[in-house]
Every structure is written in C-alpha cells, then in structure tokens.
C-alpha cells in the first residue's frame, strides 16, 4: 500500500473513532442517544491497530550530512559521452551520463544519450545508520517536496534541474545543500540515529 493511501485510510479511521467517541460522550452527558447505533468498539480496535503500526515504524534523527562532489571533465559536458571520453577516474557512485539521458537519476547508455549537459545536477542520497547499515524507505525531501524513499541499499537518486541558477536548497527541511549545475554530481551521506 502506498504511503498516501495509508495516510488517507488512517485519517478516515481516526475521524470515525473521534465521531463515535463524541457521540458516546454526548449520550452519556446529555442523554442524546444515537439512533443509528454505534461502531465505537470496532473503531477503537481499528485505531489501536493504527497506533500500533505507527509505533512499529522506526524514526530517525540526523546525526550528520556529508556531501561529496564530482565535477566531470569539460569534454564530458560539452559533447556526447563515448567510450573514448568517459572519465575513468570517476568514483563508482557516479552516473556517467548525468544530465544527458533526459532522465537524470537513471543510468543510461551512450546510445540513449542524445543531449549535451542540460545544467542539471545529479544527487545520490545514501542513508545509513550510525553503525553503517543502510536505511531503506527513508523519505527524502528537497525544498519541502518529497523526492522519494531510499531503496533497500539506502540509496535514492534524483536530479535538480537548472542547478546553476537555483543554487540554495534545503534537504530534509533543515540541511543546506548548494548546487552548481554543469552536470556536477553529489553523493550525500546522511548518518541517522534511531530515536
């Protein structure tokens, strides 16, 4: 079930619960019974299950955020990448066709790349615990907008368009992120501590 569907369903359950509690209070205090009956017991059980599910979900606090920047050689940003001009010194986490595949965060092949650098910046988020374990399903926000959730390896790739024009960003609502564009890339390691 998607997070949005779960959230909407949870709101419906809590609204039904609150409505039934109010009706029970009104009946007890003022003697105003409910002609339709009450589902209070059923709604208490549903709300308890939702509360239990919420308590089961791990929450984290950010201990540190460490960016690592990769700037491609000029020949990679001014022409189409080929086997001859791929940067052999690029770190293993780099998407060699960043900003040229039209998809930015996905890996492309030289045959799929049809554009020169489009001034985007590719971001790789790596969410790990303070013991170094990956954190799957960790929601990543940039400028207040969800970019998605990390995969089982604790990674999420996304792209920032026009990164040399819009250079100041907020990651996770409180961490500053500066971009430069030009198909530069950043790997941002977020170290998390479990609450």
N, C-alpha and C positions, 0 to 999 in steps of 0.2 A: 504494500500500500504506500502511495506517495505521501510525503510529509504534509502536503497541503490537504489531501483527503483526510488524513488522520487528525489534523488540527480542526478542520471543519466538523468532523464527526464528534470530536471531543467537546467542542463548543455546544453542539446540539445536546449532548448528554448532560453537560453542566447546566444548560438552560432548562432542560426538563427537570433536572434534580432541584434547581432553585425554585422553579414554579411549584413543584409538588411540596417542597418544604414550606413555602409561603402559604399554600392552601391549607396545609396541616396546622400551621400557626394560626391562621385566620379562623379555622374551625374550632381550635382549642380556646383561643382568646375571646372571640366574638360569637361563637356558636353558629358561624356561617358555614354550613356544610357544602360539600362539593357534590352536585347532582350527577356528575359523570363518573364518580369513583376516583380512586387514587392508584397511581403506579409507584408510590413512594418506595416501597420495598425493592421493586425492580430497579428503579433509578438509583437507589443507594448502592445496590450491587454493581451497577454499571459504572457509577462514579468511583467506587472503591477500586475497580479494575483499572480505570484510567489513572488514578493516583498511584497505584502500584506500578503500572507501566512507566510513569514519569520518574518514579524513584529508582527504577531499574536502569534508566538511561544515565550513563556517566556524563558528568560535566567537568570541564577543564578550565584552568586559569592559565594564561600565557606567562611563561617564565622568561622567554627571550625570543627575539626575532632577529635572524641573521641573514642579510641579503648577500648574494654572490653574483657579481655582474660579469657577463660575457659580451664583448663587442666583436662582431665579425670583422674580418679584414675588409677594406674598402672594395676589393674586387667582388666580394660576395653581395654587397649592397647595390652595386651599380650594374650588375649583369646577372643573367640567369646562372644558377649553380650547375656545374657539371662535375664529372669525376675529376677533372683536372684542377678545378679551383675550390673544391670542398676543403675546409680548414681541417687539416689533420691534427692540429693542436687543440681543437675544441674539446671541452670536457664532455664526458659521456652523457650528461643530462641534457645537452643542448639539442634543440630541434634545428637541424642544419638548413631547413627551408622555412624558417620563421618569417612570417610576413610576405611570403611569396607563394604560398599554396592556397590563398583565399580562405583558409580555414584556421590559420594561425596556430592554434593549440594542437592540431593533429599533425602527425608525421606525414609527409608527402614524399614522393619520389621526384627526381629531376624531370621525368616525363610529365608529371602532373603540374609542375610549377610553370606558370605562364607569365607571371608578372615579375617586375623588379621589386625591390623593397618598397613597401607601402607605408613606411614611417610608423609601423606598429611596434609594440614591444611584447614579446612572449614571456609569460610568467609561469614558473613551475613552483608550486607550493609543496613543501614536504612537511607534513605534520607528524611529529614524533613525541613520545613521552620523554620525561627526563631520564628514563633508563634506556632510551634509544629505540623503543618499539614503535612501529607505525601506528597512527591513529586513523582507522577507517571511519567513513561517514561523518567527518568533521566539516561543518558548514563554514565556507569561506565567503566573506563579504568584502567588497571593494566599493568605497564611496556609498555605503549603505545599501548596496544591491548584492544579492546573493549571486555568486559566480558558480556555485555548485557545491558538491561534497567530495571529500577525498575518497579515493578508491581503497582497495584492501591493502595497497602498499603505502597508504598515507599520502598519495600524490594527487594533485589537481593541476591541470594545465588550462590556461586561458590567455586571452590576448587583450591588450589595451590599444585601441585604435588612436591614431594621431597623438602618439605618446610624447612627441617633442613639443606639442602645443599645450596639451593638458599635462603638466608635469607633476603636480602635487596631488597625492591621493591618500585616502585613509583605508588601511587594511584592518579588518576586524574592529572597526569603529574607533580605534584609538592608536593604532600604529601608523606612523608616517611612512609613505612609500613615494620615492621620487623616480620618475621615468625620464628617459632621454630620447626614445624613439630610435629611428635609423635601424630598425630590426635588431636592436640590442636585446639581450635576454637576461632574466634574473631567476636564480633559484633562491627562494626564500624559505629558510628552515625555521619553522615555528616549534619551539620546545614547549610542551604543555605539562602541567602538573594536574593530577586528578584531585578534585575537591573532596 
